[in-house]
Each structure stands twice: as structure tokens, then as C-alpha cells.
Amino acid sequence: MAVVTAIVAGTVAIAGSVVAGHQEKQAAKGFRNDAAGKAAQIAHIEANRQAIPNPYANFEDVSSMATDLSSMMSNPYLNLGVATQAAEFQAEEADIALANTLDTLRSSGASAGGATALAQAALQSKRGVSASIEKQEAQNQKLAAQGEAQLIDAKVGEATRQQNIQMSEAQRIQQAEAAGEQFQYAEQETRDMQQLNRLSGQQAQQESNASQARANQNAAYGAGIGAVGGIASAAVSDRRFKKNIKLIDTSKSGLNIYSFEYINKGLGEGIFQGVMSDEIPKEAVIPFDGYNLVDYSQIDVEFKKIA
């Protein structure tokens, strides 16, 4: 009875350890769930990463905007002619004047020599006037041709300027679109990587928290179980806490006696002798937070360290 009382007293004494162990167990579970949630978010982000674009995929050939401007060009000097109309007109005028003069000479009885001299003077006059007019008309045609050439040059130059502006603007727009797509992709990649790094860090922290909580749980349970074992003739005999289990003997009542080591060194270091809680009478088993202790005062096997 004293043994049972001691065990009960020990169990009460370590109630805080049991509660702490349970809390750490629940905390570890929560940390694991959080870590799994972060891993799922990371997997979702990685599975839905944006495709790598080709910012130059939509570039178009703008050479079709260049047009042949040769139709606007011509040779204004090609059709320059000799100005004869004015000379012919002047010759006709001189002929008329000469005829009138001859008629006057005949009626006045002048000599033939005077008439000849007059005719020669009239011819010379005709030649001078004709040459002057022809020279002026040739100069006018030349000036007109030069003006036309300058106008053609100006038109071709303006058409070329407009054409170059259109082609340059088309290229600028395409390059701007490509640069914009590259910028947008880079910014999204930066955001995705920041989010992935953040989630990875949170996942690692939660996994670390879960490991620490499990360690805290084992420590709390170990302290509680150690307290029970120290207070009464009770020991942890749940095979889940043991390793290197070997059958070494049988008690007088037929209970199997084993040698084993504790997985958690906090329960004891070395090789121990004892039983397995699932092979002994129920009245000798003490349930402890899902595990089993053994009251060795109830059986004919001694729990002890043998090595």
C-alpha cells in the first residue's frame, strides 16, 4: 500500500511536467502544420512561376515603310531648247522696217547704193536684237530649270525626313515595348523570389520550433518519469522507449525478463533488466500520458541496471 501511495504522490508531484509535455506536444504539432503550410505555399508559387518571355518576339520588319522616291525626281535641264521665236519675231519686224525704207527711197529717187547700205544696217540690227532676246530667254530657261531642281531636292528631302521619322518611331516603340516587358518580368521575379525566401525562412523556423518542442516534450516527460521512478519502485517499461531489447530469463511466475537500453538517455544510461509493460498483469501497469510504467512491487521481477 505504501508503494501505491508513493506512486500516486509521485504522479501528483509531476503533474506539471505532464501538462508541460502535453503542451509542447501540441505546440510541436502546430509548428509542423505551419511548416507544411509554408511548404505548400512554396510549391504553389514555384508551380505557377511566370513563363520567361522573349521581349523581342513581336519585333516587326519596318523596312516596308521605306518607299522609292525616285518618281519624284526629274531632270529639269533635259528639255532646254534654243530660243528662236524671239529672233524670228525681230527678223520679221526688221524686214518690215526695211521694206518701208526701200519704198521711201524709190519714191524719193535715191541711189541703189544707199539702199544696199540701208539693208546691211538693218540686217546687223536684226542680228543684235535677236541675239539679245535669245540670250535673255536662254537665261530665263536656265533659271527656271534651277528653281525646279531646287524644288525637287526640297520635296525629296522632306519626304525622306518624314520616312526616317516614321521608321525611327516604329523602332523606338518596339524597343520600348521590349524593355517594358523585360522590366515587368524582372520585377515580378524579384517579388516571387522575395516571397519564396520569406516562406522558406518561415518554414525552416517552424521546423526548428517543432524540433525544439519535441525536445522539450521529451525532457518534460523524462523529468516526470524520472520523478516517479525515484519516488517509488516504478520504471518505464513501455517498449517504445527502449532499444536493443533481448530476452535473458524467465521469472518464477513465467514473466519474460529482458535486457535493454533507453532511447532517451534522460531515463537512464547503460543496460537495464526488466519487463515489457504489454506482457505483465494489468494491475502492475501504471498508465502515463499514453505510455506505461510498471510497479515492480507487484511482480516477481527486479528492475535494475546490469551494465
JOCORRA-V582992 format. One record per pair of residues at least 24 apart in sequence whose C-alpha atoms are under 10 Angstrom apart, sorted by the first residue. I is the first residue (numbers start at 1). J is the second residue. If there is no record, write none. Layout:
I;J + I;J
//
This chain:
2;232 + 3;231 + 3;232 + 3;233 + 3;234 + 3;295 + 3;296 + 3;297 + 3;298 + 4;232 + 4;233 + 4;234 + 4;295 + 4;297 + 4;298 + 5;232 + 6;228 + 6;230 + 6;231 + 6;232 + 6;233 + 6;234 + 7;227 + 7;228 + 7;229 + 7;230 + 7;231 + 7;232 + 7;233 + 7;234 + 7;286 + 7;295 + 8;228 + 8;231 + 8;232 + 8;286 + 9;228 + 9;231 + 9;232 + 10;224 + 10;225 + 10;226 + 10;227 + 10;228 + 10;229 + 10;230 + 10;231 + 10;232 + 11;224 + 11;225 + 11;227 + 11;228 + 11;229 + 11;231 + 11;286 + 11;288 + 12;224 + 12;228 + 13;224 + 13;227 + 13;228 + 13;231 + 14;220 + 14;221 + 14;223 + 14;224 + 14;225 + 14;226 + 14;227 + 14;228 + 15;224 + 16;220 + 16;224 + 17;217 + 17;219 + 17;220 + 17;221 + 17;222 + 17;223 + 17;224 + 17;225 + 17;227 + 18;217 + 18;220 + 18;221 + 18;222 + 18;223 + 18;224 + 18;225 + 18;288 + 18;289 + 19;217 + 19;220 + 19;221 + 19;289 + 20;216 + 20;217 + 20;219 + 20;220 + 20;221 + 20;224 + 21;213 + 21;214 + 21;215 + 21;216 + 21;217 + 21;218 + 21;219 + 21;220 + 21;221 + 21;222 + 21;223 + 21;224 + 21;289 + 22;216 + 22;217 + 22;218 + 22;220 + 22;221 + 22;289 + 23;213 + 23;216 + 23;217 + 24;210 + 24;212 + 24;213 + 24;214 + 24;215 + 24;216 + 24;217 + 24;218 + 24;219 + 24;220 + 25;210 + 25;213 + 25;214 + 25;215 + 25;216 + 25;217 + 25;218 + 26;210 + 26;213 + 26;214 + 26;217 + 27;209 + 27;210 + 27;212 + 27;213 + 27;214 + 27;217 + 28;206 + 28;207 + 28;208 + 28;209 + 28;210 + 28;211 + 28;212 + 28;213 + 28;214 + 28;215 + 28;216 + 28;217 + 29;210 + 29;213 + 29;214 + 30;206 + 30;209 + 30;210 + 30;213 + 31;203 + 31;205 + 31;206 + 31;207 + 31;208 + 31;209 + 31;210 + 31;211 + 31;213 + 32;203 + 32;206 + 32;207 + 32;208 + 32;209 + 32;210 + 32;211 + 33;203 + 33;206 + 33;207 + 33;210 + 34;202 + 34;203 + 34;205 + 34;206 + 34;207 + 34;210 + 35;199 + 35;200 + 35;201 + 35;202 + 35;203 + 35;204 + 35;205 + 35;206 + 35;207 + 35;208 + 35;209 + 35;210 + 36;203 + 36;206 + 36;207 + 37;199 + 37;203 + 38;196 + 38;198 + 38;199 + 38;200 + 38;201 + 38;202 + 38;203 + 38;204 + 38;206 + 39;196 + 39;199 + 39;200 + 39;202 + 39;203 + 39;204 + 40;199 + 41;195 + 41;196 + 41;199 + 41;200 + 41;203 + 42;192 + 42;195 + 42;196 + 42;197 + 42;198 + 42;199 + 42;200 + 42;203 + 43;196 + 45;192 + 45;193 + 45;195 + 45;196 + 46;192 + 46;193 + 46;196 + 49;188 + 49;189 + 49;192 + 50;185 + 50;188 + 50;189 + 50;192 + 51;185 + 52;182 + 52;185 + 52;186 + 52;189 + 53;178 + 53;181 + 53;182 + 53;185 + 54;178 + 54;181 + 54;182 + 55;174 + 55;175 + 55;176 + 55;177 + 55;178 + 55;179 + 55;180 + 55;181 + 55;182 + 55;183 + 55;185 + 56;174 + 56;175 + 56;177 + 56;178 + 56;179 + 56;181 + 56;182 + 57;178 + 58;174 + 58;177 + 58;178 + 59;170 + 59;171 + 59;173 + 59;174 + 59;175 + 59;177 + 59;178 + 60;170 + 60;171 + 60;174 + 61;167 + 61;170 + 61;171 + 62;166 + 62;167 + 62;168 + 62;170 + 62;171 + 63;167 + 64;167 + 65;163 + 65;164 + 65;166 + 65;167 + 65;170 + 66;160 + 66;163 + 66;164 + 66;166 + 66;167 + 67;159 + 67;160 + 67;163 + 68;160 + 69;155 + 69;156 + 69;157 + 69;159 + 69;160 + 70;156 + 71;156 + 72;152 + 72;153 + 72;155 + 72;156 + 72;159 + 73;149 + 73;151 + 73;152 + 73;153 + 73;155 + 73;156 + 74;148 + 74;149 + 74;152 + 74;153 + 75;145 + 75;146 + 75;148 + 75;149 + 75;152 + 76;141 + 76;142 + 76;144 + 76;145 + 76;146 + 76;147 + 76;148 + 76;149 + 76;152 + 77;141 + 77;142 + 77;144 + 77;145 + 77;146 + 77;148 + 77;149 + 78;145 + 79;141 + 79;145 + 80;138 + 80;141 + 80;142 + 80;145 + 81;137 + 81;138 + 81;141 + 82;134 + 82;135 + 82;137 + 82;138 + 82;141 + 83;130 + 83;131 + 83;133 + 83;134 + 83;135 + 83;136 + 83;137 + 83;138 + 83;139 + 83;141 + 84;130 + 84;131 + 84;133 + 84;134 + 84;137 + 84;138 + 85;130 + 85;133 + 85;134 + 85;137 + 86;129 + 86;130 + 86;131 + 86;132 + 86;133 + 86;134 + 86;136 + 86;137 + 87;126 + 87;127 + 87;128 + 87;129 + 87;130 + 87;131 + 87;132 + 87;133 + 87;134 + 88;126 + 88;130 + 89;126 + 89;130 + 90;125 + 90;126 + 90;127 + 90;128 + 90;129 + 90;130 + 90;131 + 90;133 + 91;122 + 91;123 + 91;125 + 91;126 + 91;127 + 91;129 + 91;130 + 92;126 + 93;126 + 94;119 + 94;122 + 94;123 + 94;124 + 94;125 + 94;126 + 94;127 + 94;129 + 95;119 + 95;122 + 95;123 + 95;126 + 97;122 + 98;122 + 98;123 + 218;264 + 218;266 + 218;267 + 219;264 + 219;266 + 219;267 + 221;266 + 221;267 + 221;288 + 221;289 + 222;264 + 222;265 + 222;266 + 222;267 + 222;268 + 223;266 + 223;267 + 224;267 + 224;288 + 225;266 + 225;267 + 225;288 + 225;293 + 226;266 + 226;267 + 226;268 + 228;293 + 229;267 + 229;293 + 229;294 + 229;295 + 232;295 + 232;296 + 232;297 + 233;294 + 233;295 + 233;296 + 233;297 + 233;298 + 233;302 + 233;303 + 234;284 + 234;285 + 234;286 + 234;293 + 234;294 + 234;295 + 234;296 + 234;297 + 234;298 + 234;303 + 235;267 + 235;274 + 235;275 + 235;277 + 235;286 + 235;292 + 235;293 + 235;294 + 235;295 + 235;296 + 235;303 + 235;304 + 236;262 + 236;267 + 236;274 + 236;275 + 236;276 + 236;277 + 236;285 + 236;286 + 236;288 + 236;291 + 236;292 + 236;293 + 236;294 + 236;295 + 236;303 + 237;262 + 237;274 + 237;275 + 237;276 + 237;277 + 237;278 + 237;285 + 237;286 + 237;291 + 237;292 + 237;293 + 237;294 + 237;295 + 237;296 + 237;303 + 238;275 + 238;276 + 238;277 + 238;278 + 238;285 + 238;287 + 238;290 + 238;291 + 238;292 + 238;293 + 238;294 + 239;263 + 239;275 + 239;276 + 239;277 + 239;278 + 239;291 + 239;292 + 240;276 + 240;291 + 240;292 + 241;267 + 241;291 + 241;292 + 242;276 + 243;271 + 244;271 + 245;271 + 245;272 + 245;273 + 245;276 + 246;273 + 247;273 + 247;274 + 247;275 + 248;273 + 248;274 + 249;273 + 250;275 + 250;300 + 250;301 + 251;275 + 251;299 + 251;300 + 251;301 + 251;302 + 252;300 + 252;301 + 253;299 + 253;300 + 253;301 + 254;280 + 254;300 + 254;301 + 255;279 + 255;280 + 255;281 + 255;299 + 255;300 + 255;301 + 256;280 + 256;301 + 257;301 + 257;302 + 257;303 + 258;303 + 259;303 + 259;304 + 259;305 + 259;306 + 259;307 + 260;305 + 260;306 + 261;305 + 261;307 + 268;305 + 269;305 + 269;307 + 270;305 + 270;306 + 270;307 + 271;304 + 271;305 + 271;306 + 271;307 + 272;303 + 272;304 + 272;305 + 272;306 + 272;307 + 273;301 + 273;302 + 273;303 + 273;304 + 273;305 + 273;306 + 273;307 + 274;301 + 274;302 + 274;303 + 274;304 + 274;305 + 275;299 + 275;301 + 275;302 + 275;303
//
